Amino acid sequence: MLFLNIEDDLKMIQALYIFQSNSKDLLYNKSFQSEEKLEMFESFFSALQTFVSELTDDSKESLNTIELGAYFVLITRISEFLLDLVIITDREDIKEVQKLIPKINEIILSYQDLFTDWDGKPEKFEMFDLKIIKLILSDKKLIAGSSLTTDQSTILKSIWEQKGSLSDQLREDLSKERDELMNQYLNEKNFLEKYKISKKLIDISEKLRDDEKFIEYQAESKFLKDEIKDRKLRLQYYLDRVKESLEYSRYAETYSCLYSFCIKLEDLADTTFIMKYRTLAETLLKRDKIPKDKFKESLQEISKIEQEFNENVSLDSL
């Protein structure tokens, strides 16, 4: 899958997707939003992508149009390659976009090998991507406009309305689960754990079709993610100094940096990880009182700290 974007103030076409009709695999995604917005509203765009994927499953016609708040979702079945082209556009631009669809189809058809024998390497989409951008930019009637992120609540409600109502029992169960998670969230001190819980709260709020809580937890999740990234960046200073001081056998400095590093890991890494390196820091103070081979082992363990830190404090696994 190729995931690229251009600035959100360029287009009234909000997003363009290409799905494999049978597997529903996303082969191409062009989101006309800024990088900042894509990250800030990550959960919203994920929910939107899931929704349009489900729409292609229900679409039996060669062209299908579905209303989504102030926007329209246009689905075009490209039977030659078993592909579904999905475009989200502003309501007032639907006629212009419909004129553009045959030209987009022509580009897709000219890249037969790309879609029939794709090996998963995104760089192979680069020329295709440039042609799509050039085509859309050529239509000045589509330049400038709104952004999906300014009307999240309406769009989410429109998505959920098309999925049918929840049973009373399911709503009750989900509400209870969310309340329990919220209590965990309020009592949790570890930032990684709080971030993990915030993602679950977003998921349950989506299932409950609660747009206010969905948007609230999405903002909270973004704050936590930024805080974790910022703290990791600041902690890198101590990791660099530990590495340098070890290289030149300045063990007093290594101890000082390692100890400070462990203190600043509070509420970020798990206790086992912190205690391991606090213990190793203590061995630096007692180096004259422990066997040389034991001290050498401790130095080797300390040299692994950056790798273990990145594995232990990682957003990728959450």
KEDOGU-519347 format. One line per 8 residues: number of its first residue (from 1); their letters; for each residue x, y negated, z of N, C-alpha, C. Coordinates in steps of 0.1 Angstrom, whole numbers. Layout:
BEGIN
NUM	a	X:Y:Z:X:Y:Z:X:Y:Z; ...
//
This chain:
BEGIN
1	mlflnied	8:12:0:0:0:0:9:-12:0; 5:-22:-8:13:-35:-8:4:-45:-1; 10:-52:8:2:-62:16:9:-75:15; 5:-84:6:11:-97:5:0:-108:7; 5:-120:8:-5:-131:9:1:-144:4; -8:-153:1:-4:-167:-2:-12:-176:7; -8:-189:6:-14:-198:16:-29:-199:15; -36:-200:27:-50:-199:27:-57:-211:21
9	dlkmiqal	-50:-221:18:-57:-233:12:-57:-233:-3; -53:-221:-9:-52:-221:-23:-65:-216:-30; -72:-207:-24:-82:-200:-32:-96:-200:-25; -106:-199:-33:-119:-196:-28:-122:-181:-29; -114:-174:-37:-113:-159:-35:-106:-156:-22; -113:-150:-13:-107:-148:0:-98:-136:2; -102:-125:-5:-94:-113:-5:-97:-104:-16; -87:-96:-20:-89:-87:-31:-83:-73:-27
17	yifqsnsk	-90:-63:-29:-86:-49:-25:-88:-40:-37; -79:-30:-37:-81:-19:-47:-80:-6:-39; -91:2:-39:-91:14:-32:-92:26:-42; -86:37:-38:-88:50:-46:-102:55:-43; -110:57:-53:-124:60:-51:-127:72:-42; -120:83:-45:-123:95:-37:-117:95:-23; -104:92:-22:-98:92:-9:-100:80:0; -104:69:-7:-106:56:0:-93:50:5
25	dllynksf	-82:55:0:-69:50:3:-68:36:-2; -62:27:6:-60:13:1:-47:12:-6; -48:9:-19:-36:9:-28:-30:-5:-29; -38:-15:-28:-34:-29:-30:-43:-38:-22; -36:-48:-16:-44:-58:-8:-38:-71:-10; -45:-80:-15:-41:-94:-17:-50:-103:-8; -45:-108:3:-53:-116:12:-49:-130:11; -58:-139:7:-54:-153:5:-56:-161:17
33	qseeklem	-48:-157:27:-47:-164:40:-32:-166:43; -29:-175:52:-15:-177:56:-11:-165:65; 2:-164:66:8:-153:75:3:-155:89; 3:-168:93:-1:-171:107:-15:-166:110; -24:-169:101:-38:-165:103:-40:-150:102; -32:-143:93:-33:-129:92:-29:-122:105; -19:-128:112:-15:-122:125:-24:-126:136; -28:-139:136:-37:-143:146:-50:-136:147
41	fesffsal	-56:-133:135:-69:-127:134:-68:-113:129; -57:-106:133:-54:-92:129:-66:-83:130; -73:-83:142:-84:-74:144:-96:-77:135; -98:-89:133:-109:-93:124:-107:-88:110; -95:-90:104:-92:-86:91:-92:-70:90; -88:-64:101:-88:-49:101:-103:-44:100; -112:-51:108:-126:-47:108:-132:-50:94; -128:-61:88:-132:-64:74:-128:-54:64
49	qtfvselt	-115:-50:65:-110:-40:55:-117:-27:57; -120:-23:69:-127:-10:72:-141:-11:66; -147:-22:67:-161:-24:62:-161:-23:47; -152:-30:40:-153:-30:26:-149:-16:20; -141:-9:28:-138:5:24:-150:14:25; -158:12:35:-171:19:36:-181:15:26; -180:3:21:-189:-2:11:-187:6:-2; -174:8:-5:-171:15:-18:-176:29:-18
57	ddskesln	-177:35:-6:-182:49:-5:-197:49:-8; -204:38:-5:-218:38:-8:-222:33:-22; -212:27:-28:-214:21:-41:-214:31:-52; -226:32:-59:-227:42:-70:-227:35:-84; -229:22:-83:-230:14:-96:-216:9:-100; -215:5:-113:-202:0:-118:-199:-13:-112; -210:-21:-109:-208:-34:-102:-219:-35:-91; -214:-39:-80:-223:-40:-68:-219:-53:-61
65	tielgayf	-230:-60:-57:-227:-73:-49:-235:-72:-36; -227:-75:-25:-233:-74:-12:-230:-88:-4; -241:-93:2:-240:-106:9:-233:-103:22; -224:-113:26:-217:-112:38:-216:-126:44; -227:-130:51:-227:-144:56:-227:-154:45; -217:-163:45:-216:-173:35:-207:-168:23; -204:-155:23:-196:-149:13:-203:-138:6; -197:-134:-5:-202:-122:-12:-190:-112:-14
73	vlitrise	-194:-99:-13:-184:-88:-16:-188:-83:-29; -179:-83:-39:-182:-78:-52:-173:-65:-54; -180:-54:-57:-174:-41:-59:-175:-37:-73; -164:-34:-79:-163:-29:-93:-157:-16:-94; -164:-6:-99:-158:7:-101:-151:8:-114; -138:12:-113:-130:13:-125:-128:28:-127; -137:34:-135:-139:48:-136:-127:55:-143; -120:47:-152:-108:53:-159:-98:59:-149
81	flldlvii	-96:52:-138:-85:55:-129:-91:59:-115; -104:60:-114:-111:63:-102:-107:53:-91; -108:41:-94:-105:30:-85:-117:21:-82; -117:15:-71:-127:5:-67:-120:-9:-64; -124:-19:-72:-119:-32:-71:-129:-40:-62; -124:-45:-51:-133:-52:-42:-128:-67:-40; -137:-76:-42:-133:-90:-41:-143:-97:-31; -137:-104:-21:-146:-112:-12:-144:-127:-17
89	tdredike	-155:-134:-19:-155:-147:-24:-165:-156:-18; -163:-169:-19:-173:-178:-14:-186:-177:-22; -197:-180:-16:-210:-178:-22:-211:-187:-35; -206:-199:-35:-208:-208:-46:-198:-204:-58; -189:-195:-55:-179:-192:-66:-182:-179:-72; -193:-172:-69:-195:-159:-74:-196:-158:-89; -202:-168:-96:-202:-167:-110:-189:-168:-117; -180:-177:-111:-167:-178:-116:-158:-165:-114
97	vqklipki	-160:-159:-103:-153:-147:-100:-158:-136:-109; -171:-135:-111:-176:-125:-120:-170:-126:-134; -167:-138:-139:-161:-140:-152:-146:-135:-151; -140:-136:-139:-126:-132:-138:-124:-117:-137; -134:-110:-132:-133:-96:-130:-128:-88:-142; -134:-90:-154:-129:-83:-166:-114:-85:-169; -109:-97:-166:-95:-100:-168:-86:-93:-158; -91:-92:-145:-84:-84:-135:-84:-69:-139
105	neiilsyq	-95:-64:-144:-96:-50:-149:-86:-48:-160; -85:-57:-169:-75:-56:-180:-61:-54:-174; -57:-62:-164:-44:-61:-158:-42:-47:-152; -53:-43:-144:-52:-29:-138:-50:-18:-148; -58:-19:-159:-57:-9:-170:-44:-9:-177; -37:-20:-177:-24:-21:-183:-13:-15:-175; -16:-12:-162:-7:-6:-153:-11:8:-149; -14:16:-159:-20:29:-157:-10:38:-148
113	dlftdwdg	2:38:-152:12:46:-144:13:42:-130; 11:30:-127:12:25:-113:1:31:-104; -11:32:-110:-22:37:-102:-24:52:-102; -19:58:-113:-21:73:-114:-9:80:-108; 3:74:-108:15:82:-103:22:73:-93; 15:66:-85:22:57:-75:29:66:-64; 41:63:-61:49:71:-52:49:64:-38; 41:54:-36:41:47:-23:51:36:-21
121	kpekfemf	59:33:-32:69:22:-30:63:9:-34; 62:0:-25:55:-13:-27:62:-22:-38; 75:-21:-39:82:-29:-49:77:-27:-63; 71:-15:-66:66:-12:-80:54:-21:-83; 48:-27:-72:36:-35:-74:39:-50:-77; 52:-53:-76:56:-67:-76:52:-74:-89; 54:-68:-101:50:-75:-114:35:-75:-115; 28:-65:-111:14:-64:-111:8:-76:-102
129	dlkiikli	14:-77:-90:10:-87:-80:12:-101:-86; 23:-104:-93:25:-117:-99:15:-120:-109; 11:-110:-117:1:-112:-128:-13:-116:-122; -16:-109:-111:-29:-112:-104:-29:-126:-99; -18:-130:-92:-17:-143:-87:-18:-154:-98; -11:-151:-108:-10:-161:-120:-24:-162:-126; -32:-151:-127:-45:-152:-133:-54:-160:-124; -54:-157:-111:-63:-164:-102:-60:-179:-101
137	lsdkklia	-47:-182:-101:-43:-196:-100:-46:-204:-113; -48:-197:-124:-51:-203:-137:-65:-209:-137; -73:-204:-128:-87:-209:-128:-88:-220:-118; -88:-232:-122:-87:-244:-113:-100:-246:-105; -111:-239:-110:-124:-241:-103:-123:-233:-90; -113:-224:-89:-112:-216:-76:-102:-221:-67; -96:-233:-71:-85:-238:-62:-91:-246:-50; -85:-244:-39:-89:-250:-26:-102:-244:-21
145	gsslttdq	-105:-245:-8:-117:-240:-3:-117:-236:12; -126:-228:16:-128:-224:30:-119:-212:33; -120:-208:45:-113:-196:50:-122:-187:58; -120:-174:56:-129:-164:63:-128:-166:78; -116:-170:83:-114:-171:97:-122:-182:104; -127:-192:96:-135:-203:102:-149:-198:106; -153:-187:101:-167:-182:103:-167:-168:107; -158:-164:116:-157:-150:120:-170:-144:126
153	stilksiw	-176:-152:134:-188:-147:141:-199:-143:131; -202:-152:122:-213:-149:112:-209:-137:103; -197:-136:99:-193:-125:91:-194:-112:98; -189:-112:111:-190:-100:119:-204:-95:121; -213:-105:124:-227:-101:126:-233:-96:113; -229:-101:101:-234:-97:89:-229:-82:86; -217:-79:89:-211:-66:88:-219:-56:96; -221:-60:109:-228:-50:118:-243:-48:115
161	eqkgslsd	-249:-59:110:-263:-57:106:-265:-47:96; -255:-45:87:-256:-35:76:-253:-21:81; -249:-20:93:-245:-7:98:-257:0:106; -267:-8:108:-278:-2:116:-277:-5:131; -287:-3:139:-287:-6:153:-281:5:161; -276:2:174:-271:11:183:-282:17:191; -281:30:196:-291:35:205:-288:29:219; -299:29:227:-298:23:240:-287:30:249
169	qlredlsk	-287:43:247:-278:51:255:-263:48:251; -261:47:238:-247:44:233:-243:30:238; -252:21:237:-249:7:241:-245:7:256; -253:15:264:-251:15:278:-237:22:281; -234:32:274:-221:39:277:-209:30:273; -211:24:262:-200:15:257:-198:3:266; -209:-2:271:-208:-14:280:-202:-10:293; -205:2:298:-199:7:310:-184:9:308
177	erdelmnq	-180:15:297:-166:17:294:-158:4:293; -165:-6:287:-158:-19:286:-156:-26:299; -166:-25:308:-165:-30:321:-154:-24:329; -152:-11:328:-141:-4:335:-128:-8:329; -127:-10:316:-115:-14:310:-111:-29:314; -122:-37:315:-119:-51:319:-114:-52:333; -118:-43:342:-113:-43:356:-98:-38:355; -95:-28:347:-81:-24:345:-73:-36:340
185	ylneknfl	-78:-43:331:-71:-54:324:-68:-64:334; -77:-68:343:-75:-79:353:-65:-75:363; -65:-62:366:-56:-57:377:-42:-53:372; -41:-51:359:-28:-47:353:-18:-59:352; -5:-56:356:5:-66:356:14:-65:344; 16:-52:340:25:-50:329:20:-55:316; 27:-63:309:23:-70:297:20:-60:285; 28:-50:284:25:-40:274:12:-32:276
193	ekykiskk	10:-29:289:-2:-21:292:-14:-30:290; -13:-43:294:-24:-53:292:-27:-54:277; -16:-55:269:-18:-56:254:-26:-43:249; -22:-31:254:-28:-19:250:-43:-19:254; -46:-24:266:-60:-24:270:-68:-35:262; -61:-46:258:-68:-56:250:-73:-51:237; -64:-42:231:-68:-36:218:-80:-27:219; -81:-20:231:-93:-11:233:-105:-20:236
201	lidisekl	-104:-31:242:-115:-40:245:-120:-46:231; -111:-49:222:-115:-54:209:-123:-43:202; -118:-30:202:-125:-19:196:-139:-17:201; -140:-17:214:-153:-14:220:-163:-26:217; -158:-38:217:-166:-50:214:-171:-49:200; -163:-44:191:-167:-42:177:-178:-32:177; -176:-21:184:-187:-10:184:-200:-15:190; -198:-25:200:-210:-30:207:-216:-42:198
209	rddekfie	-209:-45:188:-214:-57:179:-215:-70:187; -205:-72:195:-204:-84:204:-194:-93:198; -198:-102:190:-189:-111:183:-181:-120:192; -188:-125:203:-181:-134:212:-170:-128:219; -172:-116:224:-162:-108:231:-151:-104:222; -155:-100:210:-145:-95:200:-135:-107:197; -140:-119:195:-131:-130:192:-123:-134:204; -130:-133:216:-123:-137:228:-111:-127:231
217	yqaeskfl	-113:-114:230:-103:-104:232:-92:-104:221; -96:-108:209:-86:-109:198:-76:-120:201; -82:-132:206:-73:-143:210:-64:-139:222; -69:-132:231:-61:-127:243:-50:-118:239; -54:-109:230:-44:-99:225:-33:-106:217; -36:-116:209:-26:-124:202:-17:-131:212; -22:-137:223:-14:-143:233:-4:-134:239; -9:-122:243:0:-112:249:11:-107:239
225	kdeikdrk	7:-105:227:17:-101:217:28:-111:215; 24:-124:215:34:-135:213:43:-136:226; 37:-134:238:44:-134:250:55:-123:251; 51:-111:247:60:-100:246:71:-102:237; 68:-107:225:79:-110:215:88:-121:221; 83:-131:227:91:-142:232:100:-137:244; 95:-129:252:103:-124:263:114:-114:258; 111:-106:248:121:-98:242:132:-106:236
233	lrlqyyld	129:-117:230:139:-126:224:148:-132:234; 142:-136:245:150:-142:256:159:-131:263; 154:-119:264:161:-108:271:173:-104:262; 172:-107:249:183:-103:240:196:-110:244; 195:-122:250:207:-129:255:215:-121:265; 208:-114:274:215:-106:284:220:-93:278; 213:-88:268:218:-75:262:231:-78:254; 231:-90:248:244:-93:240:255:-95:250
241	rvkesley	253:-101:261:264:-104:271:268:-91:277; 259:-82:280:262:-68:285:271:-61:275; 268:-61:263:276:-55:252:290:-61:251; 290:-74:251:303:-81:250:312:-78:262; 307:-79:274:315:-78:286:319:-63:288; 311:-54:283:316:-40:284:327:-38:274; 327:-44:263:337:-42:253:351:-47:258; 351:-57:266:363:-63:272:366:-59:286
249	sryaetys	358:-49:291:360:-44:305:358:-54:316; 349:-64:313:346:-74:323:334:-69:331; 337:-60:340:326:-53:347:318:-61:357; 324:-71:363:317:-80:372:306:-88:364; 310:-92:352:301:-99:343:290:-90:338; 294:-78:335:284:-68:331:274:-65:342; 278:-64:354:269:-62:365:259:-74:366; 265:-86:366:256:-98:367:246:-99:357
257	clysfcik	250:-96:344:240:-97:333:230:-86:334; 235:-74:337:226:-62:338:216:-64:349; 220:-69:360:211:-71:372:201:-81:368; 205:-92:362:195:-103:358:185:-98:348; 191:-90:339:182:-83:329:171:-75:335; 175:-67:345:165:-58:352:154:-67:359; 159:-78:365:149:-86:373:139:-92:363; 143:-96:351:135:-103:341:126:-93:334
265	ledladtt	129:-80:336:121:-69:330:108:-66:337; 106:-72:349:94:-70:357:82:-74:348; 72:-66:349:59:-68:342:60:-66:327; 72:-60:323:74:-58:308:77:-43:305; 87:-38:312:91:-24:310:85:-15:322; 86:-2:320:81:7:331:91:8:342; 87:11:354:95:11:365:107:21:364; 105:32:358:116:42:356:127:36:348
273	fimkyrtl	124:29:338:135:23:329:142:12:337; 135:4:345:142:-6:353:151:-1:364; 146:10:371:153:16:381:166:23:376; 165:28:364:177:35:358:188:25:357; 185:14:351:196:4:349:200:-4:361; 191:-5:371:196:-11:383:206:-2:390; 203:11:389:212:21:395:225:21:388; 225:20:375:237:19:367:245:7:370
281	aetllkrd	238:-4:373:245:-17:376:252:-15:390; 246:-8:399:252:-6:412:265:2:411; 266:11:401:279:19:399:290:10:395; 287:-2:389:298:-11:385:304:-18:397; 296:-20:407:301:-25:420:310:-15:428; 306:-2:426:313:8:433:323:16:425; 328:10:414:336:17:405:349:23:412; 354:16:422:366:21:429:363:33:438
289	kipkdkfk	350:35:441:347:46:450:341:58:444; 339:58:431:333:70:424:344:76:414; 343:89:411:352:95:402:352:88:388; 364:88:382:366:82:369:356:87:358; 354:100:358:346:106:348:331:102:350; 327:101:363:314:96:366:312:82:362; 322:74:364:321:60:360:321:58:345; 329:67:338:329:66:323:315:70:318
297	eslqeisk	308:80:324:295:84:320:285:72:322; 287:65:333:278:53:335:280:43:325; 292:40:321:295:30:310:288:35:297; 289:47:294:283:52:282:268:51:282; 262:53:294:247:51:295:243:36:293; 251:27:300:249:13:298:250:8:284; 259:14:276:261:10:262:248:14:254; 239:22:259:227:26:251:215:17:255
305	ieqefnen	218:7:263:206:-1:269:198:-8:258; 204:-13:248:197:-21:238:187:-11:230; 192:0:226:184:10:219:172:15:228; 175:18:240:165:23:249:155:12:252; 159:0:254:151:-12:256:141:-14:245; 146:-13:232:137:-15:221:127:-3:219; 131:8:223:122:20:223:111:19:234; 116:14:246:107:13:257:97:2:256
313	vsldsl	102:-10:251:94:-22:250:91:-24:235; 82:-16:230:79:-17:216:64:-19:213; 61:-28:204:47:-31:201:42:-21:190; 52:-15:183:48:-6:172:40:6:176; 43:11:188:36:23:192:23:21:198; 19:8:200:6:5:206:-5:2:196
//
